[in-house]
Every structure is written in C-alpha cells, then in structure tokens.
Amino acid sequence: MRTVTRPPRLTRDQRKAQTRERLLATAAEILLRRGFHAATLEQIALEAGLTKGAVYSNFASKADLFLAVVDARAHERAPALSQAQDGATSLEDLARRQARAAIEADPDGRWASVLVEAWAAAGNDEPFRAALLERNRAVNSQIARHIDEIATRTGMEFPYPADTLAQSCGGMLRGMLLQRLLDRARVPGEVIEDAFAAFVRGMARPRTGNKPEGTTP
C-alpha cells in the first residue's frame, strides 16, 4: 500500500498570513480594475473567497487595507528601483531609469489614478492623509538621496533642495502616467521618458565653485 504524505498542518499564524496575502493580492487587482472609491471590502472578500469578517480581522478599514497594498507594491518594486538608481551614471541617465521603472510598475497609468483618488479621499481623513504622506516622503527621500549623490559626482546642482526636486519629479511622472491612461496611443513610454529626462536636465546647472568628483584641477 502506498503511503500518502500529507502536507504539514498550518499554524494559526501561518493561516492568518496566507489570508492576509490573499486579501492584498485581490485588493490590488480590484483597485486597479475599479478604482479606490468603487472598490469595496465586500467585493474584495467575495473575490478572495473569504468573509467580510476575515477582512476586518486583518484590516481595520479600506484605508488600512489600501496602505497595506501600497506597502506591498513598494516592497516589490524596491529591488528593481534600487538597481536602476544605483547603476545611473548621470542625472539624465537617472531620470530615464526612474521613468522606465515607473512605467514598468504602472504600464497603463491605472495605479497613478488609484493613488490620486486615495489622496483626494484622504483630504477629509487626517490619519489616512498622514499615513499616505509618510509613505510619499519615504519614497521622495530615497530618490533625493540618489539625486544628491549623482549631482555631486557629476558637478551639478539644482536651484532648490533635492527632496523638493524629488517631490516635483514624482508629480511630473504621475501626471504623465495619467495622460497615458487617457490617451495611450499619443503618450507611449518613450514620450514619458524623454519628457521626464528633459524636465530633470532643464533644472540642473553646473555646481558653482566645484568640479565633479574625480577630476583634476
């Protein structure tokens, strides 16, 4: 008689982790399909094959679930984004790499639309707004660090701080991705990349009184 090996029984924590991952994956799909406002916890639970109670046992609200989706997307994107930024050799190269990474993460602009919807909803929800702002600032801080490093290395500077530039860059990319959502035929990835590179290049200027690192007097 053949012995049937059964998989080990999951612990309560393991089952809860699986439920959470299923909810996050389903929520991400529905958010992209329906948008932030139209997505409901009931639909997310139904499509995940779970009860609404299972949602509330993992997330306090739709805002809480959305923040978890934002964190999951950031975690998934981190290695590719870091690799793109670390390999940049100039500010324009950095801008083009960031544009390509943004398009790869949001090829049709739907996530940019979802994010803008959530930001608008957060205007009347201070805890939600603060949580979104914290995440946005963390992303901008990472971008600003790379901008500072490459600008210093190449002897360039900007008329205002790198974190302000990073915030402007984020707004510009999101705007282009929203344009792509509306008119994809006229806003291909190449147009976004070229426009974003020109945006960054147009603000950079030679650093006064300093030479690029590695140069000789």
N, C-alpha and C positions, 0 to 999 in steps of 0.2 A: 504493500500500500504506500502510495506516495505521500510524503509529509508536506502539508501545506503550511508555509511560513507566513504568519500574519504580521503586518506592519505593527511596530510598537504603538501602543495606545498614547495619544497625545495628552499632555498635561492640560490643566485648565488655562494656564498662561499661554501655552502654545496654541490652544484653540482660539483664545481671545486674540492673539496676534494674527492668526490666519483670518479671522473675521474682520479685523481692522484693515488688513491688506486688501481683502476683497471689497470692502466698502470704499477704500481710497481709489482703487482701480475703477470701480463702477462710477463713483462720483466724478472722476476725471473725464470719463467718456461722456457722461450726461451733461456735464458743464460745457464741454466743447460742442456738444450737439444742440443744447437748448439755451445755453447762456446762464449767467449767475441767477438772475431773477426767476426765470422759468423753471429751473431745476428745483425739485422738491425732495425732501427727505423721504417722503412716501415712495416716490418713484425710484430713488436710489436703493431703498431697502428692497422693493419689489424686484428690480432687475438684478440685484445681488443675491436674490433668493433668501432673503432674511426678513425678519420682522422689524417694524419701526422701533420696537424696544431695543433690538440689537444695535441700532444706530445710536440711540440715546445712551446706551451703556458704554459706548466708546467716545461719543462726541456730544458736547453739551448743546450744540446748536448748529445750524447750517454754516454760520460764520466760523465756528470752531472746526467743522469738517473742511471748509474751504481753506483755512490756514494750514491744515494738515496736508492738503493736496499741494498747496504752494510749497511747503517744506519738502515734500516728496519729489516734486519737479526740480527744485533747486539741488537736492541731493543727487538726482540722476544726472543733471547737467554739469555738476561741478567738475568731474574729471576732464571732460572734453573742453570745457571753457578754460580751465586752468592750463591745459596743454596748449590750447590756442594762444593764450595770453603769454605764457612762458616762452613760446617759440618766436614771438614777434621781434623783428629787427629794427623797426622804425615805427613812428606814430601812425603813418598811413597803413603799414602792414598790420599793426594792432587793430586799427579801425576796421580794416577789411576782414580780419579774422573774427572780430566781435560781431560784425554784421552777418557773416556766414553762419556763426554759431547761433545767432538769434533766429535766422531763417530756418535752420535745421531743427531748432526746438519748436518753432511755430510756423510751419511751412505755408499755411493759408491765412494766418493772421487771426485765427479764432481765439487763441489764448489771450492775445492782446485785447480783444473785445471783451472777453470774460473778466479780465483784470480791471479794465476801465469800468465795467458795470459794478464790480465789487467795490472799487474805490468810491464810486458815486454813492453806493448804498452806505458806505462807512461814514459818510459825512454827517449822518444823524446817529451814529453809534460810536461813541468815543472809545470804548475798549477795543472794538474791532478796528477802528482807524489807527489807534496806537500800535496794535499788533502788526497791521499792514505796513505802517511807517517804519517800524523796527526792521522788518524784513527788507524793505526797499533800501533803507540806509545801509544795511549789511552788504547788499549787492553793490551799491554805489561805492562803498568803502573799498571793496576788492578791486573794482575797476579803477578807482582813483589811485590805488597803490601801483598798479601796473602803468598807468599814465605817467605818474611821477617818476617811476624807475626809468622808463624809456625816454621820457623828455630829458631827464638829467644825463642819461648816457649819450644822447644824440645832440646835446647842447641846445635844446629848445625849451620854450616856456609858454605859458598862457596868461591872458590878462586877468584871470581870476583863479581861485583855488581849484585843485584837481577834483575835489568832491563836488563842487558846483558844476564843473565840466562834466563829470560822470552823470550827474542828475540830468543835465541838458542832453547828453548823449542818449540816455535811457528814454527820455521823452521823444527825441527825434526818431529813434528806432521804432518805438511803439506806434508813433504816428504813421510811419511808412508802412508798417505791417497792417495797420487798419486800412490804409489806402489799398494795399494788396488784397485785403479781404473784399473790398468793394469792387475793385477793377483789376483782377489778377493779370489779365492779358496785357495791360499797359504798365503794370508795376512788377516786372519779373525780378528775380533775385539780383540780377546784375545791376539793375537800376538802383535798388536799395543799397547795394554795396558801394557803388560809385558815389551816390549822393551822400552816404554816411562818411566815406573817406574824404570827400570834398569838404564836408562840414567840419571835421576834425582838422584837416590840413589848413583850412581857411582861418582857423583861430590860433594856430601855432605860429610862433615867431622865434627868431634866434635869441638865445639867452644873452642878455647884456652882460659884458664883462667876463664871460666864462667861455671856455672851449669845451667841446664834447669830451667825455672821458676817454682816455687812451690816446689823445692827440698830443703832439709835442708843440712847444712854443714856437 
